[in-house]
Amino acid sequence: ASAFVEIKTEDDEDEVRLSQNDSSFDAGMEAEPASPEPSLPALGTAAMVWNAADPHMVNQAKQRLHISVMPAGFAKCRERERRKVVDIIQGCLKKRRGGSMYVCGLPGTGKSLTVSQAEKMIRCWGDGTREGGGGKHALPTKERPRVAAVNCMALSEPRHVFARVIEELGGVPPALADVADVSDVTQLPEVAALRQLVCGAVDGNGRGNRTGNHGNANQPMMVVLLDEMDQLMAASSKGDQAILYELFGLPTIPGSRCVVVGVANAINLVEVTLPRLAARGCEPTVVSFNAYDKDQLQRLLKQRLTDLPFAVFEDAGLELVARKVAAATGDMRRALNICTNAIDICAGEAAQAAEEGGVDAAGEDAFKLVKIHHVARAISASFNSPVVETMRGLPQHQQMVLCAAVRLFRAAARKETTLGVLNDQYTKLCKEAKLRGLTVGEFSGVCTVLADQTLLKLGAGREDRQRKVSLGVHNDDVVFALQGVNFFRNLIGELNRGV
């Protein structure tokens, strides 16, 4: 019979009641009324002024953006997933029965962060604090949960996961046998030792328990957290799934008090790679993490920077990072890396300005914020877009035509106009830039060239001025490409409000 605990969102008073607005880690406590989500301060209202020429300030900002730094609080955009992970684990701990869960999703979507937050709750469970379940679930020290947190990427061989888990749970693993073929993992001595440990047949030192029975009432719960779990299969030359079957089967052993939580990128690992789990009665609950959208990424970036006593980025810069990353992968780690590189670019320019123009040059407004053109250069280093590179390599007047099109369409409900209207906008832009414009015939020829490169869409017509024209690429791509060209930085600056 399966030893799984059934987790429900509505149950007796001993169950956690799910609340989408509940953002606490209070285990076993009645959810407090949700308070309104505090709005993050605008990034231009900090009391101090950031200076890219100050190494201490630069390092402070970069440290806040490092992927190893745990942000303050928990992101509201992952509250539903966090609650589900925590509720399943808490349900197992309360009923003192086994269970399993598989947390999956694209890289950089908050999986490992969510599980690490849950790990904090598990390690506090039974200590009498609110985070540990309160007095109702207080336990003697010897009966509090044991936790094994293993990153499978760090294992030299997949089979070593069993010995590592035993060590993390406070046990002593047997000597590893020199077995060339581990297709039948049930024959490994460390597997037998782990099975005995999770069902209470032995204590941490390998001695049999005093009652001689499985599942002794005072046996502590054992929670196994396996990050990068798919590495246990990928690292095997035969693609063997036996190790994963064994791990997910631990909670179903008679008398088991083990909870297994696996974390990996593969969305279909349970259904496709491990199809026999359901037949064996040990199919884990799957919690999926979707990619972040641009609004979530922007809020997460602001959340990391909001504790600093100074503003670091222009709002438009963070928005551009969020848009580009969300459109590509939604990977928060990539967004953090781009922001860090943008800080380095700004700091490098400040240092160069100080060398060329004296110390005062680095204190000018140009280096008091990481601006959108710094972000654009950092994004360019991270994304190699043929379209963006094409636009950056265009002659200046062709770039001016694209810039004029973005200005024209940024606030317009319809994204199409006539060649004559676009020419008028181009002429106005040339005057602002103090640049001699093209004649009407030359302008028409430039638009034809851009249409041949699919950067513009140009309709047919008897008169050039009446021909329909629209952008063949996204506005954001044009702004992003031209931000990397020094001449257009000031002109594009007026476009940022519309990006």
Salt bridges, closest charged atoms under 4 A:
GLU6 OE2 - LYS8 NZ 3.82
ASP14 OD1 - LYS136 NZ 3.72
ASP14 OD1 - HIS137 NE2 3.74
ASP22 OD2 - ARG83 NH1 3.60
ASP26 OD2 - ARG130 NH2 2.75
GLU32 OE2 - ARG130 NH2 2.77
GLU37 OE2 - ARG299 NE 3.00
GLU79 OE2 - ARG82 NH2 2.87
GLU81 OE2 - ARG78 NH1 3.80
ASP87 OD1 - ARG83 NH2 2.52
GLU119 OE2 - ARG123 NH2 2.82
ASP181 OD1 - LYS238 NZ 3.76
GLU190 OE2 - ARG159 NH2 2.87
ASP203 OD2 - ARG207 NH2 3.32
GLU246 OE2 - ARG195 NE 2.77
ASP295 OD1 - LYS294 NZ 3.16
ASP307 OD2 - ARG64 NH2 3.71
GLU314 OE2 - LYS371 NZ 3.51
ASP315 OD1 - LYS302 NZ 3.93
GLU319 OE2 - ARG323 NH2 3.26
ASP331 OD1 - ARG333 NE 3.49
ASP344 OD1 - LYS62 NZ 2.84
GLU349 OE1 - HIS374 NE2 2.84
GLU349 OE2 - ARG377 NH1 2.55
ASP365 OD1 - LYS368 NZ 3.36
GLU389 OE2 - ARG392 NH1 3.84
ASP424 OD2 - ARG465 NH2 3.55
GLU432 OE2 - ARG407 NH1 2.99
ASP464 OD1 - ARG467 NH1 3.34
ASP476 OD2 - ARG323 NH1 3.29
ASP476 OD2 - HIS474 ND1 3.86
ASP477 OD1 - LYS324 NZ 2.82
GLU494 OE1 - ARG497 NH1 3.50
